[in-house]
Amino acid sequence: MTRQATQLSTQKSTSAFQAACRVMPGGVNSPVRAFQAVGGEPRFVAKGAGAVLTDIDGNDYIDYVGSWGPLILGHTDERVVAAINKAAARGASFGAPTEQETRLAEIVVARVPSIERVRFVNSGTEATMSAVRVARGFTGRDRIIKFEGCYHGHADSLLVKAGSGAMTLGVPSSPGVPAGTTADTLVLPYNDLAAVRQTLTQHAGRVAAILVEPIAGNMGLVPPNDDYLPGLRTLCDEHDVLLIFDEVMTGFRVAPGGAQELYHVRPDMTCLGKILGGGLPMAAYGGRRDIMDCVAPAGPVYQAGTLSGNPLAMAAGIATMQALTEDGVYEQLEERSAQLAAGLAGAAAQAGVAVYQTRVGSMLCMFFTDGSVHDFATASACDTERFGRYFHAMLDRGIYLAPSQFECMFVSLAHSAEQIDTTIAAAAEALREAAQ
Ligand SMILES: *Cc1c(COP(=O)(O)O)cnc(C)c1O
């Protein structure tokens, strides 16, 4: 059964948001949470269980945000909860090495094809920022190439034509980022090898690295063209440039070893986050041994962290990694996600709403456009007002989507076939509403 808008009371969220706005900028600790792109006010969450979020007014939602990617097992997976509790009882932080760090590092090295050495950090932002520093230190070159609509966190040098919140809010770069900081950041369109070839020739001997989301997930979901990732690899080899895959979103999601396993392309360095931390603040960067041995204290490139390798985060990460080795987990994600994508496509066709759907495993996106989407420009052409109507119509029916056209839907192992059917039924109504 789907519910009608009028039955949802959101009074408590409304007053919670007012209180939050008095003490925090925009009432939130990360801009995408504030509903600015779709209008209205955010729901305040009381708890999550499996695929369901419950807000402080007691409304339930089937959740397709999953904390923006980390919760591939769903909320409060009992194995993860138990691991965190056990670790907390032993001590939240020591600032000295623990065996759990080695354990998780061994798992990462075994699972991600290109990683021989890894360093744990506290956020995806730190991972990409540090990887770029190491690439520059290793090559002795300053310039980097990134792509329009790819989001690599909010480090100064990478906050240029970025996706996610930066795109949602229409802030392609940001005040407070000095021009000098981004002067060595070259920005090119996604899925365009010719542009990369030309730029590498033009800046020969000066580019340290190409940083790319192997599957772009922060301008909606934009998969790479077939020849794109192999083409980047070849161009990097020809120009002695390091290839860095930002797999903060795709790592452990699209395959056990991430997009590099799925597409059989081996980057020199990889950034991980989200799923790796099992819902706790944790991320990592790693890669070839000779490159990673430049990192302090093995080498001269400085990078550190008081809470890096935090015992609670290690425990949550290890428990999540173990759960992902169970038989059939990626098959189940594929099956449920295919069911959802097919149902949504049918619902859109029935409602007469033009959409362009993309999906890689359990990452999905429905762009409201009658064209195809393969880069930032084509993603930007979407009807964001229609998305906003669809978003609210879904929310009213108990389906929690990311509050922006330029984000993915994430299916978790906690989503049942019934919950997917409920979602499709809600979408059939919501799309009719959005069509008007
Ligand atoms: C989420 C994300 C980041 C940033 O991670 P934070 O933990 O939010 O700093 C970087 N890169 C990609 C591809 C992401 O999806």
PDBQT file of the ligand as one rigid body, heavy atoms in Angstrom, charges set to zero:
ROOT
HETATM    1  C1  LIG A 501      31.591  10.610  -1.429  1.00  0.00    +0.000 C 
HETATM    2  C2  LIG A 501      32.707  10.745  -2.363  1.00  0.00    +0.000 A 
HETATM    3  C3  LIG A 501      33.894  11.412  -2.004  1.00  0.00    +0.000 A 
HETATM    4  C4  LIG A 501      34.046  12.171  -0.721  1.00  0.00    +0.000 C 
HETATM    5  O1  LIG A 501      33.989  11.364   0.405  1.00  0.00    +0.000 OA
HETATM    6  P1  LIG A 501      33.700  12.056   1.825  1.00  0.00    +0.000 P 
HETATM    7  O2  LIG A 501      33.845  10.934   2.787  1.00  0.00    +0.000 OA
HETATM    8  O3  LIG A 501      32.329  12.639   1.734  1.00  0.00    +0.000 OA
HETATM    9  O4  LIG A 501      34.727  13.121   2.026  1.00  0.00    +0.000 OA
HETATM   10  C5  LIG A 501      34.953  11.385  -2.890  1.00  0.00    +0.000 A 
HETATM   11  N1  LIG A 501      34.841  10.763  -4.070  1.00  0.00    +0.000 NA
HETATM   12  C6  LIG A 501      33.718  10.140  -4.457  1.00  0.00    +0.000 A 
HETATM   13  C7  LIG A 501      33.672   9.458  -5.776  1.00  0.00    +0.000 C 
HETATM   14  C8  LIG A 501      32.602  10.125  -3.629  1.00  0.00    +0.000 A 
HETATM   15  O5  LIG A 501      31.483   9.536  -4.040  1.00  0.00    +0.000 OA
ENDROOT
TORSDOF 0
